[in-house]
Amino acid sequence: TGAKFLRSKGSFNSFAFVPTRAGTYWSTFREHGFAEETAKWKVTRRFYRWEGGPLGEWLGSLPKPAAVMAASDNVAVSVIAECGRMKLSVPEQVAVLGVDNDELYCNSSRPMLSSIHPNHLEMGRRAAEELDRVMNGKKPPAHPIYIPPIQVVERDSTRSMPPAGFLINSALMFIRGNFGSGIT
């Protein structure tokens, strides 16, 4: 879902994935899905490894414009922060997509973070159903159960704008940041 969404947002020179630091199962599962989808395309693909060096330098090395999917919203917020530190503009140079649609992370990030909204209710229902099966003496499923996400919630970190829109957005950001300092 994430790779397809990013591809729909325009022409990128690279597609990249940033996992969680802990290498959790669900992070690995999301990375494999991203890798499988992007392998179908003739594009530059990169996969970050936390032990491989600073995230900001890795982001700086990506061919631009770059599309980056993070395994979770909190990782995606770190990606946006590192882009800021490296003076990489989001989404113009690096489009960033998270997963979980955690509104606290998504709406407090600058720019606001686009995120995949997983189907948490269905995940909980299926988990309870499988727990009930196991508690009643049946074997657990032999393979992971995949629950499709509800949607991608697009915010500023992946939003496409026409060139005039970037100029207007830059002017508005300047005004917001300097309105009290006597600008004319």
Secondary structure, 3 states (H helix, E strand, C coil): CHHHHHHHCCCCCEEEEECCCCCCHHHHHHHHHHHHHHHCCCCEEEECCHHHCCHHHHHHHCCCCEEEEECCHHHHHHHHHHHHHCCCCCCCCEEEEEECCCHHHHHHCCCCCEEEECCHHHHHHHHHHHHHHHHCCCCCCCCCCCCCCCEEECCCCCCCCCHHHHHHHHHHHHHHHHCCCCCC
